[in-house]
Amino acid sequence: MKNNIFNMLKNFKNPKDAVMNIVANNNNNTLKNMINLANENNNEELLKVAKNLCKEKGIDFDKDFQEFMKMFK
């Protein structure tokens, strides 16, 4: 399975293209909206949607995002 993912990803020029291809055929309207916001560089509205989704799932976006970003320091 790992090899299949790597083979699929190596066909793309960058990670954004790979992810966009993976989710392009998804029927989830929220995901499609988020993709459109990302393509339009509407970061403020995209952040609002992400925070609302996290809130619905009982996730503290700000706290968890800080922890996520620590992985890249």
CHARMM internal coordinates of N, CA and C (Angstrom, degrees):
IC EDIT
DIST 1 N 1 CA 1.4549
DIST 1 CA 1 C 1.5291
ANGL 1 N 1 CA 1 C 111.05
DIST 1 C 2 N 1.3447
ANGL 1 CA 1 C 2 N 116.51
DIHE 1 N 1 CA 1 C 2 N -41.33
DIST 2 N 2 CA 1.4603
ANGL 1 C 2 N 2 CA 120.09
DIHE 1 CA 1 C 2 N 2 CA 178.99
DIST 2 CA 2 C 1.5237
ANGL 2 N 2 CA 2 C 110.97
DIHE 1 C 2 N 2 CA 2 C -57.69
DIST 2 C 3 N 1.3089
ANGL 2 CA 2 C 3 N 116.49
DIHE 2 N 2 CA 2 C 3 N -42.54
DIST 3 N 3 CA 1.4641
ANGL 2 C 3 N 3 CA 120.26
DIHE 2 CA 2 C 3 N 3 CA -179.33
DIST 3 CA 3 C 1.5143
ANGL 3 N 3 CA 3 C 111.68
DIHE 2 C 3 N 3 CA 3 C -63.41
DIST 3 C 4 N 1.3264
ANGL 3 CA 3 C 4 N 117.55
DIHE 3 N 3 CA 3 C 4 N -36.00
DIST 4 N 4 CA 1.4647
ANGL 3 C 4 N 4 CA 120.30
DIHE 3 CA 3 C 4 N 4 CA 178.74
DIST 4 CA 4 C 1.5205
ANGL 4 N 4 CA 4 C 111.08
DIHE 3 C 4 N 4 CA 4 C -63.10
DIST 4 C 5 N 1.3255
ANGL 4 CA 4 C 5 N 116.07
DIHE 4 N 4 CA 4 C 5 N -41.98
DIST 5 N 5 CA 1.4624
ANGL 4 C 5 N 5 CA 120.09
DIHE 4 CA 4 C 5 N 5 CA 179.64
DIST 5 CA 5 C 1.5260
ANGL 5 N 5 CA 5 C 110.22
DIHE 4 C 5 N 5 CA 5 C -65.05
DIST 5 C 6 N 1.3351
ANGL 5 CA 5 C 6 N 116.73
DIHE 5 N 5 CA 5 C 6 N -44.36
DIST 6 N 6 CA 1.4669
ANGL 5 C 6 N 6 CA 119.81
DIHE 5 CA 5 C 6 N 6 CA 179.37
DIST 6 CA 6 C 1.5256
ANGL 6 N 6 CA 6 C 111.35
DIHE 5 C 6 N 6 CA 6 C -64.26
DIST 6 C 7 N 1.3215
ANGL 6 CA 6 C 7 N 117.24
DIHE 6 N 6 CA 6 C 7 N -40.71
DIST 7 N 7 CA 1.4637
ANGL 6 C 7 N 7 CA 120.26
DIHE 6 CA 6 C 7 N 7 CA 178.53
DIST 7 CA 7 C 1.5203
ANGL 7 N 7 CA 7 C 110.84
DIHE 6 C 7 N 7 CA 7 C -62.90
DIST 7 C 8 N 1.3331
ANGL 7 CA 7 C 8 N 116.78
DIHE 7 N 7 CA 7 C 8 N -40.63
DIST 8 N 8 CA 1.4477
ANGL 7 C 8 N 8 CA 120.58
DIHE 7 CA 7 C 8 N 8 CA 179.33
DIST 8 CA 8 C 1.5289
ANGL 8 N 8 CA 8 C 110.47
DIHE 7 C 8 N 8 CA 8 C -66.05
DIST 8 C 9 N 1.3348
ANGL 8 CA 8 C 9 N 116.75
DIHE 8 N 8 CA 8 C 9 N -44.16
DIST 9 N 9 CA 1.4603
ANGL 8 C 9 N 9 CA 120.59
DIHE 8 CA 8 C 9 N 9 CA -176.65
DIST 9 CA 9 C 1.5201
ANGL 9 N 9 CA 9 C 113.16
DIHE 8 C 9 N 9 CA 9 C -68.77
DIST 9 C 10 N 1.3244
ANGL 9 CA 9 C 10 N 117.71
DIHE 9 N 9 CA 9 C 10 N -31.70
DIST 10 N 10 CA 1.4666
ANGL 9 C 10 N 10 CA 118.78
DIHE 9 CA 9 C 10 N 10 CA -177.53
DIST 10 CA 10 C 1.5276
ANGL 10 N 10 CA 10 C 112.35
DIHE 9 C 10 N 10 CA 10 C -69.71
DIST 10 C 11 N 1.3354
ANGL 10 CA 10 C 11 N 117.66
DIHE 10 N 10 CA 10 C 11 N -12.05
DIST 11 N 11 CA 1.4648
ANGL 10 C 11 N 11 CA 121.31
DIHE 10 CA 10 C 11 N 11 CA 177.97
DIST 11 CA 11 C 1.5288
ANGL 11 N 11 CA 11 C 112.45
DIHE 10 C 11 N 11 CA 11 C -80.48
DIST 11 C 12 N 1.3247
ANGL 11 CA 11 C 12 N 116.97
DIHE 11 N 11 CA 11 C 12 N -5.02
DIST 12 N 12 CA 1.4561
ANGL 11 C 12 N 12 CA 120.74
DIHE 11 CA 11 C 12 N 12 CA -177.47
DIST 12 CA 12 C 1.5226
ANGL 12 N 12 CA 12 C 110.43
DIHE 11 C 12 N 12 CA 12 C -110.08
DIST 12 C 13 N 1.3266
ANGL 12 CA 12 C 13 N 114.71
DIHE 12 N 12 CA 12 C 13 N 150.45
DIST 13 N 13 CA 1.4622
ANGL 12 C 13 N 13 CA 120.62
DIHE 12 CA 12 C 13 N 13 CA -178.13
DIST 13 CA 13 C 1.5215
ANGL 13 N 13 CA 13 C 112.08
DIHE 12 C 13 N 13 CA 13 C -75.70
DIST 13 C 14 N 1.3306
ANGL 13 CA 13 C 14 N 117.07
DIHE 13 N 13 CA 13 C 14 N -29.84
DIST 14 N 14 CA 1.4652
ANGL 13 C 14 N 14 CA 119.77
DIHE 13 CA 13 C 14 N 14 CA -178.82
DIST 14 CA 14 C 1.5217
ANGL 14 N 14 CA 14 C 110.21
DIHE 13 C 14 N 14 CA 14 C -151.01
DIST 14 C 15 N 1.3218
ANGL 14 CA 14 C 15 N 118.00
DIHE 14 N 14 CA 14 C 15 N 164.22
DIST 15 N 15 CA 1.4671
ANGL 14 C 15 N 15 CA 121.46
DIHE 14 CA 14 C 15 N 15 CA -178.24
DIST 15 CA 15 C 1.5267
ANGL 15 N 15 CA 15 C 113.71
DIHE 14 C 15 N 15 CA 15 C -60.22
DIST 15 C 16 N 1.3326
ANGL 15 CA 15 C 16 N 116.57
DIHE 15 N 15 CA 15 C 16 N -35.40
DIST 16 N 16 CA 1.4652
ANGL 15 C 16 N 16 CA 119.12
DIHE 15 CA 15 C 16 N 16 CA -179.59
DIST 16 CA 16 C 1.5219
ANGL 16 N 16 CA 16 C 109.97
DIHE 15 C 16 N 16 CA 16 C -60.78
DIST 16 C 17 N 1.3329
ANGL 16 CA 16 C 17 N 117.67
DIHE 16 N 16 CA 16 C 17 N -45.10
DIST 17 N 17 CA 1.4605
ANGL 16 C 17 N 17 CA 120.66
DIHE 16 CA 16 C 17 N 17 CA 179.03
DIST 17 CA 17 C 1.5266
ANGL 17 N 17 CA 17 C 111.41
DIHE 16 C 17 N 17 CA 17 C -60.99
DIST 17 C 18 N 1.3186
ANGL 17 CA 17 C 18 N 116.54
DIHE 17 N 17 CA 17 C 18 N -39.85
DIST 18 N 18 CA 1.4629
ANGL 17 C 18 N 18 CA 121.00
DIHE 17 CA 17 C 18 N 18 CA 179.85
DIST 18 CA 18 C 1.5214
ANGL 18 N 18 CA 18 C 110.68
DIHE 17 C 18 N 18 CA 18 C -63.09
DIST 18 C 19 N 1.3241
ANGL 18 CA 18 C 19 N 116.25
DIHE 18 N 18 CA 18 C 19 N -48.88
DIST 19 N 19 CA 1.4610
ANGL 18 C 19 N 19 CA 120.15
DIHE 18 CA 18 C 19 N 19 CA -179.09
DIST 19 CA 19 C 1.5226
ANGL 19 N 19 CA 19 C 110.61
DIHE 18 C 19 N 19 CA 19 C -64.82
DIST 19 C 20 N 1.3106
ANGL 19 CA 19 C 20 N 116.48
DIHE 19 N 19 CA 19 C 20 N -43.19
DIST 20 N 20 CA 1.4624
ANGL 19 C 20 N 20 CA 120.01
DIHE 19 CA 19 C 20 N 20 CA -179.52
DIST 20 CA 20 C 1.5272
ANGL 20 N 20 CA 20 C 110.66
DIHE 19 C 20 N 20 CA 20 C -61.08
DIST 20 C 21 N 1.3138
ANGL 20 CA 20 C 21 N 117.09
DIHE 20 N 20 CA 20 C 21 N -37.82
DIST 21 N 21 CA 1.4557
ANGL 20 C 21 N 21 CA 120.27
DIHE 20 CA 20 C 21 N 21 CA 178.64
DIST 21 CA 21 C 1.5287
ANGL 21 N 21 CA 21 C 111.20
DIHE 20 C 21 N 21 CA 21 C -67.08
DIST 21 C 22 N 1.3211
ANGL 21 CA 21 C 22 N 116.25
DIHE 21 N 21 CA 21 C 22 N -40.63
DIST 22 N 22 CA 1.4600
ANGL 21 C 22 N 22 CA 121.18
DIHE 21 CA 21 C 22 N 22 CA -178.70
DIST 22 CA 22 C 1.5274
ANGL 22 N 22 CA 22 C 110.95
DIHE 21 C 22 N 22 CA 22 C -63.27
DIST 22 C 23 N 1.3167
ANGL 22 CA 22 C 23 N 117.77
DIHE 22 N 22 CA 22 C 23 N -41.52
DIST 23 N 23 CA 1.4593
ANGL 22 C 23 N 23 CA 120.57
DIHE 22 CA 22 C 23 N 23 CA -175.12
DIST 23 CA 23 C 1.5312
ANGL 23 N 23 CA 23 C 113.88
DIHE 22 C 23 N 23 CA 23 C -95.09
DIST 23 C 24 N 1.3043
ANGL 23 CA 23 C 24 N 117.53
DIHE 23 N 23 CA 23 C 24 N -4.33
DIST 24 N 24 CA 1.4653
ANGL 23 C 24 N 24 CA 121.04
DIHE 23 CA 23 C 24 N 24 CA -174.86
DIST 24 CA 24 C 1.5217
ANGL 24 N 24 CA 24 C 112.54
DIHE 23 C 24 N 24 CA 24 C -58.97
DIST 24 C 25 N 1.3028
ANGL 24 CA 24 C 25 N 117.73
DIHE 24 N 24 CA 24 C 25 N -36.08
DIST 25 N 25 CA 1.4587
ANGL 24 C 25 N 25 CA 120.89
DIHE 24 CA 24 C 25 N 25 CA -176.61
DIST 25 CA 25 C 1.5180
ANGL 25 N 25 CA 25 C 113.00
DIHE 24 C 25 N 25 CA 25 C -96.12
DIST 25 C 26 N 1.3015
ANGL 25 CA 25 C 26 N 116.96
DIHE 25 N 25 CA 25 C 26 N 11.29
DIST 26 N 26 CA 1.4591
ANGL 25 C 26 N 26 CA 121.51
DIHE 25 CA 25 C 26 N 26 CA 179.43
DIST 26 CA 26 C 1.5239
ANGL 26 N 26 CA 26 C 109.48
DIHE 25 C 26 N 26 CA 26 C -74.92
DIST 26 C 27 N 1.3273
ANGL 26 CA 26 C 27 N 116.98
DIHE 26 N 26 CA 26 C 27 N 139.43
DIST 27 N 27 CA 1.4669
ANGL 26 C 27 N 27 CA 121.33
DIHE 26 CA 26 C 27 N 27 CA -177.49
DIST 27 CA 27 C 1.5224
ANGL 27 N 27 CA 27 C 113.65
DIHE 26 C 27 N 27 CA 27 C -92.37
DIST 27 C 28 N 1.3213
ANGL 27 CA 27 C 28 N 117.74
DIHE 27 N 27 CA 27 C 28 N 8.21
DIST 28 N 28 CA 1.4536
ANGL 27 C 28 N 28 CA 122.07
DIHE 27 CA 27 C 28 N 28 CA -178.92
DIST 28 CA 28 C 1.5299
ANGL 28 N 28 CA 28 C 109.09
DIHE 27 C 28 N 28 CA 28 C -78.46
DIST 28 C 29 N 1.3373
ANGL 28 CA 28 C 29 N 116.30
DIHE 28 N 28 CA 28 C 29 N 115.88
DIST 29 N 29 CA 1.4681
ANGL 28 C 29 N 29 CA 120.54
DIHE 28 CA 28 C 29 N 29 CA -176.47
DIST 29 CA 29 C 1.5212
ANGL 29 N 29 CA 29 C 112.64
DIHE 28 C 29 N 29 CA 29 C -64.44
DIST 29 C 30 N 1.3270
ANGL 29 CA 29 C 30 N 117.31
DIHE 29 N 29 CA 29 C 30 N -35.67
DIST 30 N 30 CA 1.4640
ANGL 29 C 30 N 30 CA 120.12
DIHE 29 CA 29 C 30 N 30 CA 178.44
DIST 30 CA 30 C 1.5221
ANGL 30 N 30 CA 30 C 110.04
DIHE 29 C 30 N 30 CA 30 C -64.20
DIST 30 C 31 N 1.3174
ANGL 30 CA 30 C 31 N 116.12
DIHE 30 N 30 CA 30 C 31 N -43.63
DIST 31 N 31 CA 1.4645
ANGL 30 C 31 N 31 CA 120.26
DIHE 30 CA 30 C 31 N 31 CA 178.51
DIST 31 CA 31 C 1.5255
ANGL 31 N 31 CA 31 C 110.66
DIHE 30 C 31 N 31 CA 31 C -63.15
DIST 31 C 32 N 1.3209
ANGL 31 CA 31 C 32 N 117.21
DIHE 31 N 31 CA 31 C 32 N -43.36
DIST 32 N 32 CA 1.4734
ANGL 31 C 32 N 32 CA 120.43
DIHE 31 CA 31 C 32 N 32 CA 178.13
DIST 32 CA 32 C 1.5259
ANGL 32 N 32 CA 32 C 110.70
DIHE 31 C 32 N 32 CA 32 C -60.94
DIST 32 C 33 N 1.3362
ANGL 32 CA 32 C 33 N 116.59
DIHE 32 N 32 CA 32 C 33 N -40.93
DIST 33 N 33 CA 1.4596
ANGL 32 C 33 N 33 CA 120.63
DIHE 32 CA 32 C 33 N 33 CA 178.05
DIST 33 CA 33 C 1.5151
ANGL 33 N 33 CA 33 C 110.65
DIHE 32 C 33 N 33 CA 33 C -62.56
DIST 33 C 34 N 1.3395
ANGL 33 CA 33 C 34 N 116.77
DIHE 33 N 33 CA 33 C 34 N -43.15
DIST 34 N 34 CA 1.4574
ANGL 33 C 34 N 34 CA 120.55
DIHE 33 CA 33 C 34 N 34 CA 179.72
DIST 34 CA 34 C 1.5297
ANGL 34 N 34 CA 34 C 111.19
DIHE 33 C 34 N 34 CA 34 C -64.63
DIST 34 C 35 N 1.3100
ANGL 34 CA 34 C 35 N 117.23
DIHE 34 N 34 CA 34 C 35 N -38.46
DIST 35 N 35 CA 1.4697
ANGL 34 C 35 N 35 CA 120.94
DIHE 34 CA 34 C 35 N 35 CA 177.46
DIST 35 CA 35 C 1.5199
ANGL 35 N 35 CA 35 C 110.15
DIHE 34 C 35 N 35 CA 35 C -63.37
DIST 35 C 36 N 1.3265
ANGL 35 CA 35 C 36 N 116.42
DIHE 35 N 35 CA 35 C 36 N -43.74
DIST 36 N 36 CA 1.4704
ANGL 35 C 36 N 36 CA 119.79
DIHE 35 CA 35 C 36 N 36 CA 178.21
DIST 36 CA 36 C 1.5232
ANGL 36 N 36 CA 36 C 111.42
DIHE 35 C 36 N 36 CA 36 C -61.87
DIST 36 C 37 N 1.3341
ANGL 36 CA 36 C 37 N 116.23
DIHE 36 N 36 CA 36 C 37 N -42.79
DIST 37 N 37 CA 1.4661
ANGL 36 C 37 N 37 CA 119.68
DIHE 36 CA 36 C 37 N 37 CA 178.30
DIST 37 CA 37 C 1.5236
ANGL 37 N 37 CA 37 C 110.90
DIHE 36 C 37 N 37 CA 37 C -62.56
DIST 37 C 38 N 1.3220
ANGL 37 CA 37 C 38 N 116.93
DIHE 37 N 37 CA 37 C 38 N -40.36
DIST 38 N 38 CA 1.4704
ANGL 37 C 38 N 38 CA 120.77
DIHE 37 CA 37 C 38 N 38 CA 178.74
DIST 38 CA 38 C 1.5243
ANGL 38 N 38 CA 38 C 110.47
DIHE 37 C 38 N 38 CA 38 C -65.15
DIST 38 C 39 N 1.3279
ANGL 38 CA 38 C 39 N 116.82
DIHE 38 N 38 CA 38 C 39 N -43.95
DIST 39 N 39 CA 1.4696
ANGL 38 C 39 N 39 CA 120.40
DIHE 38 CA 38 C 39 N 39 CA 179.29
DIST 39 CA 39 C 1.5173
ANGL 39 N 39 CA 39 C 112.24
DIHE 38 C 39 N 39 CA 39 C -63.68
DIST 39 C 40 N 1.3217
ANGL 39 CA 39 C 40 N 116.08
DIHE 39 N 39 CA 39 C 40 N -30.53
DIST 40 N 40 CA 1.4695
ANGL 39 C 40 N 40 CA 121.10
DIHE 39 CA 39 C 40 N 40 CA 179.15
DIST 40 CA 40 C 1.5284
ANGL 40 N 40 CA 40 C 112.06
DIHE 39 C 40 N 40 CA 40 C -87.49
DIST 40 C 41 N 1.3382
ANGL 40 CA 40 C 41 N 116.66
DIHE 40 N 40 CA 40 C 41 N 1.93
DIST 41 N 41 CA 1.4692
ANGL 40 C 41 N 41 CA 122.45
DIHE 40 CA 40 C 41 N 41 CA -176.65
DIST 41 CA 41 C 1.5267
ANGL 41 N 41 CA 41 C 111.83
DIHE 40 C 41 N 41 CA 41 C 56.23
DIST 41 C 42 N 1.3353
ANGL 41 CA 41 C 42 N 115.77
DIHE 41 N 41 CA 41 C 42 N 33.70
DIST 42 N 42 CA 1.4570
ANGL 41 C 42 N 42 CA 121.28
DIHE 41 CA 41 C 42 N 42 CA 178.22
DIST 42 CA 42 C 1.5280
ANGL 42 N 42 CA 42 C 108.04
DIHE 41 C 42 N 42 CA 42 C -90.47
DIST 42 C 43 N 1.3218
ANGL 42 CA 42 C 43 N 115.38
DIHE 42 N 42 CA 42 C 43 N 70.65
DIST 43 N 43 CA 1.4587
ANGL 42 C 43 N 43 CA 121.81
DIHE 42 CA 42 C 43 N 43 CA -173.70
DIST 43 CA 43 C 1.5213
ANGL 43 N 43 CA 43 C 113.34
DIHE 42 C 43 N 43 CA 43 C -64.48
DIST 43 C 44 N 1.3149
ANGL 43 CA 43 C 44 N 117.16
DIHE 43 N 43 CA 43 C 44 N -35.08
DIST 44 N 44 CA 1.4608
ANGL 43 C 44 N 44 CA 120.40
DIHE 43 CA 43 C 44 N 44 CA -178.86
DIST 44 CA 44 C 1.5314
ANGL 44 N 44 CA 44 C 110.72
DIHE 43 C 44 N 44 CA 44 C -63.56
DIST 44 C 45 N 1.3115
ANGL 44 CA 44 C 45 N 117.01
DIHE 44 N 44 CA 44 C 45 N -46.81
DIST 45 N 45 CA 1.4631
ANGL 44 C 45 N 45 CA 120.71
DIHE 44 CA 44 C 45 N 45 CA -179.66
DIST 45 CA 45 C 1.5300
ANGL 45 N 45 CA 45 C 111.01
DIHE 44 C 45 N 45 CA 45 C -70.72
DIST 45 C 46 N 1.3203
ANGL 45 CA 45 C 46 N 116.89
DIHE 45 N 45 CA 45 C 46 N -36.26
DIST 46 N 46 CA 1.4590
ANGL 45 C 46 N 46 CA 121.56
DIHE 45 CA 45 C 46 N 46 CA 177.12
DIST 46 CA 46 C 1.5308
ANGL 46 N 46 CA 46 C 110.64
DIHE 45 C 46 N 46 CA 46 C -62.15
DIST 46 C 47 N 1.3042
ANGL 46 CA 46 C 47 N 116.62
DIHE 46 N 46 CA 46 C 47 N -41.44
DIST 47 N 47 CA 1.4589
ANGL 46 C 47 N 47 CA 121.47
DIHE 46 CA 46 C 47 N 47 CA 177.71
DIST 47 CA 47 C 1.5281
ANGL 47 N 47 CA 47 C 110.89
DIHE 46 C 47 N 47 CA 47 C -62.91
DIST 47 C 48 N 1.3371
ANGL 47 CA 47 C 48 N 117.19
DIHE 47 N 47 CA 47 C 48 N -40.96
DIST 48 N 48 CA 1.4649
ANGL 47 C 48 N 48 CA 120.95
DIHE 47 CA 47 C 48 N 48 CA 177.69
DIST 48 CA 48 C 1.5248
ANGL 48 N 48 CA 48 C 111.21
DIHE 47 C 48 N 48 CA 48 C -60.55
DIST 48 C 49 N 1.3223
ANGL 48 CA 48 C 49 N 116.65
DIHE 48 N 48 CA 48 C 49 N -44.89
DIST 49 N 49 CA 1.4649
ANGL 48 C 49 N 49 CA 120.91
DIHE 48 CA 48 C 49 N 49 CA 179.88
DIST 49 CA 49 C 1.5287
ANGL 49 N 49 CA 49 C 109.96
DIHE 48 C 49 N 49 CA 49 C -63.09
DIST 49 C 50 N 1.3188
ANGL 49 CA 49 C 50 N 116.97
DIHE 49 N 49 CA 49 C 50 N -44.89
DIST 50 N 50 CA 1.4660
ANGL 49 C 50 N 50 CA 121.10
DIHE 49 CA 49 C 50 N 50 CA -179.93
DIST 50 CA 50 C 1.5289
ANGL 50 N 50 CA 50 C 110.75
DIHE 49 C 50 N 50 CA 50 C -61.62
DIST 50 C 51 N 1.3163
ANGL 50 CA 50 C 51 N 116.83
DIHE 50 N 50 CA 50 C 51 N -43.94
DIST 51 N 51 CA 1.4667
ANGL 50 C 51 N 51 CA 120.10
DIHE 50 CA 50 C 51 N 51 CA 179.51
DIST 51 CA 51 C 1.5283
ANGL 51 N 51 CA 51 C 111.07
DIHE 50 C 51 N 51 CA 51 C -64.87
DIST 51 C 52 N 1.3198
ANGL 51 CA 51 C 52 N 117.14
DIHE 51 N 51 CA 51 C 52 N -40.11
DIST 52 N 52 CA 1.4642
ANGL 51 C 52 N 52 CA 120.15
DIHE 51 CA 51 C 52 N 52 CA 178.31
DIST 52 CA 52 C 1.5234
ANGL 52 N 52 CA 52 C 111.65
DIHE 51 C 52 N 52 CA 52 C -65.04
DIST 52 C 53 N 1.3216
ANGL 52 CA 52 C 53 N 116.66
DIHE 52 N 52 CA 52 C 53 N -41.41
DIST 53 N 53 CA 1.4726
ANGL 52 C 53 N 53 CA 119.73
DIHE 52 CA 52 C 53 N 53 CA 177.57
DIST 53 CA 53 C 1.5252
ANGL 53 N 53 CA 53 C 110.78
DIHE 52 C 53 N 53 CA 53 C -62.20
DIST 53 C 54 N 1.3119
ANGL 53 CA 53 C 54 N 116.53
DIHE 53 N 53 CA 53 C 54 N -43.54
DIST 54 N 54 CA 1.4600
ANGL 53 C 54 N 54 CA 120.51
DIHE 53 CA 53 C 54 N 54 CA 178.58
DIST 54 CA 54 C 1.5228
ANGL 54 N 54 CA 54 C 110.60
DIHE 53 C 54 N 54 CA 54 C -62.56
DIST 54 C 55 N 1.3236
ANGL 54 CA 54 C 55 N 116.73
DIHE 54 N 54 CA 54 C 55 N -43.19
DIST 55 N 55 CA 1.4592
ANGL 54 C 55 N 55 CA 121.14
DIHE 54 CA 54 C 55 N 55 CA 179.94
DIST 55 CA 55 C 1.5212
ANGL 55 N 55 CA 55 C 110.85
DIHE 54 C 55 N 55 CA 55 C -60.03
DIST 55 C 56 N 1.3433
ANGL 55 CA 55 C 56 N 116.75
DIHE 55 N 55 CA 55 C 56 N -42.00
DIST 56 N 56 CA 1.4629
ANGL 55 C 56 N 56 CA 121.25
DIHE 55 CA 55 C 56 N 56 CA 178.00
DIST 56 CA 56 C 1.5249
ANGL 56 N 56 CA 56 C 111.89
DIHE 55 C 56 N 56 CA 56 C -61.25
DIST 56 C 57 N 1.3206
ANGL 56 CA 56 C 57 N 116.38
DIHE 56 N 56 CA 56 C 57 N -30.74
DIST 57 N 57 CA 1.4717
ANGL 56 C 57 N 57 CA 121.57
DIHE 56 CA 56 C 57 N 57 CA -178.00
DIST 57 CA 57 C 1.5315
ANGL 57 N 57 CA 57 C 112.06
DIHE 56 C 57 N 57 CA 57 C -94.12
DIST 57 C 58 N 1.3281
ANGL 57 CA 57 C 58 N 117.09
DIHE 57 N 57 CA 57 C 58 N 2.68
DIST 58 N 58 CA 1.4567
ANGL 57 C 58 N 58 CA 120.50
DIHE 57 CA 57 C 58 N 58 CA 179.73
DIST 58 CA 58 C 1.5198
ANGL 58 N 58 CA 58 C 113.64
DIHE 57 C 58 N 58 CA 58 C 75.65
DIST 58 C 59 N 1.3247
ANGL 58 CA 58 C 59 N 116.59
DIHE 58 N 58 CA 58 C 59 N 27.35
DIST 59 N 59 CA 1.4593
ANGL 58 C 59 N 59 CA 122.39
DIHE 58 CA 58 C 59 N 59 CA -178.81
DIST 59 CA 59 C 1.5230
ANGL 59 N 59 CA 59 C 109.05
DIHE 58 C 59 N 59 CA 59 C -105.76
DIST 59 C 60 N 1.3191
ANGL 59 CA 59 C 60 N 116.25
DIHE 59 N 59 CA 59 C 60 N 134.76
DIST 60 N 60 CA 1.4599
ANGL 59 C 60 N 60 CA 121.53
DIHE 59 CA 59 C 60 N 60 CA 175.74
DIST 60 CA 60 C 1.5341
ANGL 60 N 60 CA 60 C 107.71
DIHE 59 C 60 N 60 CA 60 C -85.97
DIST 60 C 61 N 1.3075
ANGL 60 CA 60 C 61 N 116.56
DIHE 60 N 60 CA 60 C 61 N 97.43
DIST 61 N 61 CA 1.4641
ANGL 60 C 61 N 61 CA 122.21
DIHE 60 CA 60 C 61 N 61 CA -174.60
DIST 61 CA 61 C 1.5155
ANGL 61 N 61 CA 61 C 111.85
DIHE 60 C 61 N 61 CA 61 C -55.07
DIST 61 C 62 N 1.3194
ANGL 61 CA 61 C 62 N 116.95
DIHE 61 N 61 CA 61 C 62 N -50.09
DIST 62 N 62 CA 1.4638
ANGL 61 C 62 N 62 CA 120.28
DIHE 61 CA 61 C 62 N 62 CA -174.60
DIST 62 CA 62 C 1.5263
ANGL 62 N 62 CA 62 C 111.63
DIHE 61 C 62 N 62 CA 62 C -61.00
DIST 62 C 63 N 1.3204
ANGL 62 CA 62 C 63 N 116.45
DIHE 62 N 62 CA 62 C 63 N -45.51
DIST 63 N 63 CA 1.4619
ANGL 62 C 63 N 63 CA 120.69
DIHE 62 CA 62 C 63 N 63 CA -179.91
DIST 63 CA 63 C 1.5298
ANGL 63 N 63 CA 63 C 110.57
DIHE 62 C 63 N 63 CA 63 C -65.39
DIST 63 C 64 N 1.3183
ANGL 63 CA 63 C 64 N 116.90
DIHE 63 N 63 CA 63 C 64 N -49.25
DIST 64 N 64 CA 1.4577
ANGL 63 C 64 N 64 CA 120.18
DIHE 63 CA 63 C 64 N 64 CA -176.89
DIST 64 CA 64 C 1.5260
ANGL 64 N 64 CA 64 C 112.22
DIHE 63 C 64 N 64 CA 64 C -68.37
DIST 64 C 65 N 1.3249
ANGL 64 CA 64 C 65 N 117.46
DIHE 64 N 64 CA 64 C 65 N -32.59
DIST 65 N 65 CA 1.4600
ANGL 64 C 65 N 65 CA 120.00
DIHE 64 CA 64 C 65 N 65 CA 178.15
DIST 65 CA 65 C 1.5236
ANGL 65 N 65 CA 65 C 110.48
DIHE 64 C 65 N 65 CA 65 C -67.65
DIST 65 C 66 N 1.3257
ANGL 65 CA 65 C 66 N 116.56
DIHE 65 N 65 CA 65 C 66 N -38.67
DIST 66 N 66 CA 1.4669
ANGL 65 C 66 N 66 CA 120.12
DIHE 65 CA 65 C 66 N 66 CA 176.98
DIST 66 CA 66 C 1.5246
ANGL 66 N 66 CA 66 C 110.32
DIHE 65 C 66 N 66 CA 66 C -61.25
DIST 66 C 67 N 1.3272
ANGL 66 CA 66 C 67 N 116.68
DIHE 66 N 66 CA 66 C 67 N -43.30
DIST 67 N 67 CA 1.4651
ANGL 66 C 67 N 67 CA 121.05
DIHE 66 CA 66 C 67 N 67 CA 178.12
DIST 67 CA 67 C 1.5264
ANGL 67 N 67 CA 67 C 110.46
DIHE 66 C 67 N 67 CA 67 C -63.18
DIST 67 C 68 N 1.3160
ANGL 67 CA 67 C 68 N 116.69
DIHE 67 N 67 CA 67 C 68 N -41.58
DIST 68 N 68 CA 1.4606
ANGL 67 C 68 N 68 CA 122.03
DIHE 67 CA 67 C 68 N 68 CA 178.07
DIST 68 CA 68 C 1.5263
ANGL 68 N 68 CA 68 C 110.80
DIHE 67 C 68 N 68 CA 68 C -60.30
DIST 68 C 69 N 1.3235
ANGL 68 CA 68 C 69 N 117.15
DIHE 68 N 68 CA 68 C 69 N -45.39
DIST 69 N 69 CA 1.4564
ANGL 68 C 69 N 69 CA 121.25
DIHE 68 CA 68 C 69 N 69 CA -177.65
DIST 69 CA 69 C 1.5225
ANGL 69 N 69 CA 69 C 112.20
DIHE 68 C 69 N 69 CA 69 C -67.30
DIST 69 C 70 N 1.3323
ANGL 69 CA 69 C 70 N 117.64
DIHE 69 N 69 CA 69 C 70 N -27.74
DIST 70 N 70 CA 1.4666
ANGL 69 C 70 N 70 CA 120.93
DIHE 69 CA 69 C 70 N 70 CA 178.03
DIST 70 CA 70 C 1.5258
ANGL 70 N 70 CA 70 C 111.52
DIHE 69 C 70 N 70 CA 70 C -61.33
DIST 70 C 71 N 1.3141
ANGL 70 CA 70 C 71 N 117.29
DIHE 70 N 70 CA 70 C 71 N -25.97
DIST 71 N 71 CA 1.4573
ANGL 70 C 71 N 71 CA 121.13
DIHE 70 CA 70 C 71 N 71 CA -179.87
DIST 71 CA 71 C 1.5284
ANGL 71 N 71 CA 71 C 112.08
DIHE 70 C 71 N 71 CA 71 C -65.90
DIST 71 C 72 N 1.3319
ANGL 71 CA 71 C 72 N 116.89
DIHE 71 N 71 CA 71 C 72 N -19.91
DIST 72 N 72 CA 1.4585
ANGL 71 C 72 N 72 CA 121.53
DIHE 71 CA 71 C 72 N 72 CA -175.43
DIST 72 CA 72 C 1.5162
ANGL 72 N 72 CA 72 C 113.04
DIHE 71 C 72 N 72 CA 72 C -102.96
DIST 72 C 73 N 1.3258
ANGL 72 CA 72 C 73 N 117.61
DIHE 72 N 72 CA 72 C 73 N 6.73
DIST 73 N 73 CA 1.4645
ANGL 72 C 73 N 73 CA 121.06
DIHE 72 CA 72 C 73 N 73 CA 179.53
DIST 73 CA 73 C 1.4891
ANGL 73 N 73 CA 73 C 110.70
DIHE 72 C 73 N 73 CA 73 C -98.36
END
COOR INIT
IC SEED 1 N 1 CA 1 C
IC BUILD
